[in-house]
Amino acid sequence: MGYPQKPHPKETVVLSRYFGDPEAKTYQGWVKRGGYEALKKALAMDPAAVTEEVKASGLRGRGGAGFPTGLKWTFMPKEKKGPHYLCVNADESEPGTFKDREIMRWTPHALLEGTAIAAHAIRAEVAYIYIRGEFTEPWAVMTEALADANAARVFGNITIHLHRGAGAYICGEETALMNSIEGKRGNPRIKPPFPAVAGVFGKPTTINNVETLAAVPHIITRGSAWYKGLCLSSPKSTGTKLFSVCGHIQKPGNVEVTMGFPLKDVIYDMCGGMRPGRTLKACIPGGSSVPILTKEETERCLLDYEGVAEAGSLLGSGGVIVFDDSADMVYQIMRLAKFYAHESCAQCTQCREGTAWTTKILERILAGKGQLKDLDLLLDLSENMTGKTICVLSDSCATPVISGIKKFRSEFEDYITGKKRPVMVA
Amino acid sequence: MTAPAARVEPYQPVFVGAAKAKLDGIIARYPAKQGALLPALWMVQEARGWISDEAMAEVADVLETTPAQVKGVVTFYTMYHQHPVGRNFVQVCTTSCCNLCGAEDVVKALLAETGAKELGATSPDGKWTVIEVECLGACGFPTPILVNDDFIENVTPERVPELVRKYR
């Protein structure tokens, strides 16, 4: 679990090893812990060899999509004709997720080191780390760490800049993030062209998540075979992953486990289980954009990309939101829809209108003014919001609504039939 | 009889002297000047507390873009203030995970204790503005709030009076 608790014996601490250790934040402290050795090693290697090593490790993107990292790096042009850029996505704002924040707060040099290695691998001269505006503490920690590392001249010819966001969930979408770095509104771009062809400032760009890059130095130092060996179930999911556990749980926090670890052990064992007298009702395993799991699905779910998919959801960003039997699923799904309605960039009609109407209809149901046909209307609306827009924010709003109605339909019906008293005013 | 004309203070530019030099350093980080737009707006907000139309025009001028472009950006990002706010600007996370753990009670306590009364309004003494925000990315420490740049975790309604005293 790292900070503030001691790691649980079932954890595999790689990324979170120094969470809660203030000395590890400093440049000297990081070097004393073996820091920047991986960067030295990588800078002496051919960029293609670094990419090969990461490809062989099986590391997949930890931001949510789970795309193989090494493979992504190979999409950059073989022949370098101009500047290449690396963008680091530290715009962590997926409800339920708070892992990148802890990496930056406690081990800023791990991120800087991983960033420099990745920049070398894709032959980028400049890397921008995009940190969300609300992360004031990680911003301060990263600023200091970058100044110290620059003073020690560890990055060779690579320049790293920090770029502060200003409050927009959508900037976590990679093309919106690039627009934001360019000083534009954070509207996602239509793909193609893909970032590796025309990314930030129109140049070939790779975008990686904080947790992904923090794992890279370990792969370089200890080798891809070691990383690949960290696997409990599907061979397609390797390494360790931070899971942020929150909601109705005794000990919320981050746990780091080997891919394929059972979700029920994370909830009941490592995070202390439910509050006294309460039982598990539901769980969102990968941040608010993924389907909701029932108790039964949660208890048989294995935490890797394939395992969570088999249980009926997605691994996503690893934000585990736990709901106990006191949770009002209708109200919570309305809150999620409200989140997406607030965060929609409003470019696409399906998203702009769909997220707003989904919220309004759910509010109407919670006010006791709903009709049974509203549930079909919500499902119809959700279907028209899926797969039809520039980015997946619209789909993300539809997902909890669809799975919520499918799995907890009676809770919606109770508001509609008057069995449950309204909790909102129309 | 005509009413005396309201005295309008002339706009004082933000980007002069040290601030201009700092911005020039930031501009150098990007291959195009407009890349420095978000940082420039942060500098304006730090200096003035909010971003006026005149300030947007100044930023546009300095970064060689148009006031319309700048306004488009200011209105897109929720953290930029388009009007003056209380000296203590409080952002409370009320998204699902915090909501499950009682964030709405924290909002009620803050509105009552600060005298701001309603979301987005500023208290009569000018010291407080409280708003609800979407996910602050600290879901394991409910309820997180931001008071200006101070990120405070595990806020409960019981802790609110003490916090308000501290910033008053």
Contacts between the chains, C-beta under 8 A, distances in Angstrom:
chain1	res1	chain2	res2	distance
A	83	B	31	7.1
A	92	B	137	5.0
A	93	B	134	7.6
A	93	B	135	5.3
A	93	B	137	5.5
A	94	B	135	7.4
A	95	B	95	4.8
A	95	B	96	5.4
A	95	B	97	5.9
A	95	B	134	7.7
A	95	B	135	4.5
A	95	B	139	6.7
A	96	B	96	7.4
A	96	B	97	5.4
A	96	B	139	5.3
A	97	B	137	6.9
A	97	B	139	7.1
A	98	B	137	5.3
A	98	B	138	5.3
A	98	B	139	5.3
A	98	B	140	5.5
A	98	B	141	7.8
A	100	B	137	7.9
A	101	B	137	5.4
A	101	B	138	6.7
A	132	B	137	6.8
A	133	B	77	7.4
A	133	B	79	4.7
A	134	B	79	7.3
A	134	B	91	7.3
A	134	B	133	7.5
A	134	B	136	5.3
A	134	B	137	6.7
A	134	B	146	6.2
A	134	B	151	7.6
A	135	B	137	6.7
A	135	B	151	7.7
A	136	B	146	7.1
A	136	B	149	4.5
A	136	B	150	7.3
A	136	B	151	5.3
A	137	B	151	5.2
A	161	B	29	4.7
A	163	B	38	7.0
A	163	B	39	7.5
A	164	B	38	6.6
A	164	B	39	6.8
A	164	B	42	6.2
A	165	B	38	7.3
A	165	B	77	7.4
A	166	B	38	5.8
A	166	B	41	7.1
A	166	B	42	7.1
A	166	B	77	3.6
A	166	B	78	7.5
A	166	B	79	4.4
A	166	B	80	5.7
A	167	B	77	5.1
A	167	B	78	3.7
A	167	B	79	3.6
A	167	B	80	7.7
A	167	B	133	7.6
A	168	B	76	6.6
A	168	B	77	5.4
A	168	B	78	6.8
A	169	B	134	6.5
A	169	B	135	7.2
A	180	B	38	6.7
A	181	B	30	7.7
A	181	B	35	6.4
A	182	B	30	7.9
A	182	B	32	6.9
A	182	B	34	6.4
A	182	B	35	5.8
A	183	B	30	7.8
A	183	B	32	7.8
A	183	B	34	3.9
A	183	B	35	5.2
A	183	B	36	6.7
A	183	B	37	3.1
A	183	B	38	6.0
A	183	B	63	7.4
A	183	B	65	7.8
A	183	B	73	6.8
A	184	B	34	7.4
A	184	B	37	7.8
A	184	B	69	8.0
A	184	B	73	6.7
A	185	B	72	5.5
A	185	B	73	5.8
A	185	B	76	4.1
A	186	B	76	6.3
A	186	B	77	7.4
A	201	B	30	7.5
A	201	B	31	5.0
A	201	B	32	6.0
A	201	B	35	7.4
A	244	B	139	6.4
A	244	B	140	6.0
A	245	B	140	6.8
A	246	B	97	4.5
A	246	B	101	8.0
A	246	B	139	3.9
A	246	B	140	4.7
A	246	B	142	7.1
A	247	B	96	7.8
A	247	B	97	5.2
A	247	B	100	4.9
A	247	B	101	7.2
A	247	B	139	7.6
A	248	B	100	5.9
A	248	B	101	7.7
A	252	B	139	7.5
A	252	B	140	3.9
A	252	B	141	7.3
A	252	B	142	7.6
A	253	B	140	5.0
A	254	B	140	7.0
A	288	B	95	7.8
A	288	B	96	6.3
A	319	B	139	6.9
A	321	B	96	6.4
A	321	B	97	5.3
A	321	B	100	7.7
A	321	B	139	7.4
A	323	B	100	6.8
A	327	B	100	6.2
A	331	B	99	7.9
A	332	B	96	5.3
A	332	B	99	6.8
A	332	B	100	6.7
A	335	B	94	7.5
A	335	B	95	6.4
A	335	B	96	4.9
A	335	B	99	5.1
A	336	B	95	7.7
A	336	B	96	5.4
A	339	B	95	5.2
A	339	B	96	7.2
A	339	B	134	4.9
A	339	B	135	6.8
A	342	B	134	5.3
A	343	B	134	6.1
A	345	B	76	7.7
